[in-house]
Amino acid sequence: MRSGDHRKWEWAHYQFLTQDGLEGWVLQYVKTHGGSAEDGEDVYQEAAVIFDRQIRQGRFDGNSSLRTYFTAIAKWHWVTYRRKKDPVAGELKPEHYDGEVSSVEAQIFEGEKRDLLELAVAQVDARCQELLQYYKLDYSMKEIMELLGFSSPEMAKKQAYRCRERLREVFERNPHLLKALNIATNNE
Amino acid sequence: MSKRLQKDKIEAYLTGQLPPAEVLAFEQDMAGDEAFATEVEMQRLEHDAMELMLEKRLKSRMATWKDNPPPNPFDEPTAPVPTPSKQYSWKKWLPLLGFAILAFSGLYYFLRPTDSATPPAPTEAPVVSPPVQPPPNVPIATDEEKKTTDEPEAQTPTKPEKPPVQQESAYIALANSNYDVADFSSGLKGAGDEKSVFDLAAEAFDAKQYAKTITLLAKKEAGNESQVRYLRGHALFNLKKYGQAANEFKAVADNEFAPDFLSAQWYLALSYLAQGPSTRAQFLKLADELADAKNQHPRQADAAKLLERYRGLKK
């Protein structure tokens, strides 16, 4: 799952996330804890994203099975999801989380920041987005060169730098974003 | 420090690659230099944005999986480096030899009687490719169970396999009454598309041609190993070869990445059950695990009911 090869990455995720009963378990859990099928779908998807990030960042220590780890993330995510939708009903109770889950909590984006980042990402072109994804997945510049057809790893590196600069420009053009994130820049 | 060097250092800090000895100094610099701290936060924001891109990518891929599963990169043949000058000439004939073997196998398959009407012919047994270990406690089984459960092949190498007995043991009956499996071929390619060996095997299984299923699955190109073993387990179960079925299901149940690993645990329990007292301990251990609510197994309720009925049998 931590593989740099995007085909292996996708295949491992596919094998794990579509395994028998995993999605059904999340849907059932959400339904029995006051959510709808739609909520369950959302929680399953978000749990998959958080799970992927935890694995990539080496935060899964192997003390439980991957399935147990995933379900803990889903449980915790349902609590935060519900709290966001209905702050009173979604009160966080000790039975909703355990040590494993609380470590996940620190990793997710806050909702507002996420919305603002979505806006920023949408302003970067698709090719740059693809390149930056490979970069974030720890692909080497040689691999990025091959995947995106650059003439050399150096060209791929230059382009990665430009793409990040573009992202930076988008941030700087959105002072409200930086303000929301409590980041002061020289432009202000 | 040059801008590029500073950027690289921040990158190392954000990705956890900065040596621990330098982290403290780095954080002290951040605390004492607002511009530097802002630069770190901006770069952190870039990473957050890249994370968001990956999230979107994963979600969009997940949305396509139902109709368009990703290809298995591990199934791709590893192309050998061509070294014609060093190759022996006889190697050129290997593909032809392989083709001839396949052709003979095909001819044999079409000339032999179908399995849906008759019990499986004894010569089919070697087609099951993985080595089969005999159930550990076979000698303990009663005579009746020995007739109904599959026996170690070494014990009957030359004799035809006995036809299924009319009266199944209570264990087999209980296992069979809990055995339910969805069609394997539903959702596979349509008639116009070229079907894979696995598709054909799944169709044979759904048509209750279990020996044919096994024959097809023995082919090298049958597909993903865990899928093959899972389907073969079902075919063997239906052929009442419960010990061999258990071996197949166990291989899948032990592989957490296999798509059917949870289902395989359930069918493994049924395979143990069907073998009667010889695998009683394995059955009880596994069924207890599945029935334990804490494990959240999708078959938890079924397993609890099964155990209850099993204990009723024992009384």
Interface residues (C-beta under 8 A of the other chain):
Chain A: D5 R7 K8 E10 W11 A12 H13 Y14 Q15 F16 L17 T18 Q19 D20 G21 G24 W25 Q45 A48 V49 D52 R53 Q57 S65 L66 R67 T71 F109 K113 R114 L117 E118 A120 V121 V124 Q129 L132 Q133 Y135 K136 L137 R164 L167 R168 F171 L181 I183 A184 T185 N186
Chain B: G16 E34 A35 T38 E41 M42 L45 E46 H47 D48 A49 M50 E51 L52 M53 L54 E55 K56 R57 L58 K59 R61 M62 W65 P69 P70 P71 N72 P73 F74 E256 F257 A258 P259 D260 F261 L262 S263 Q296 H297 P298
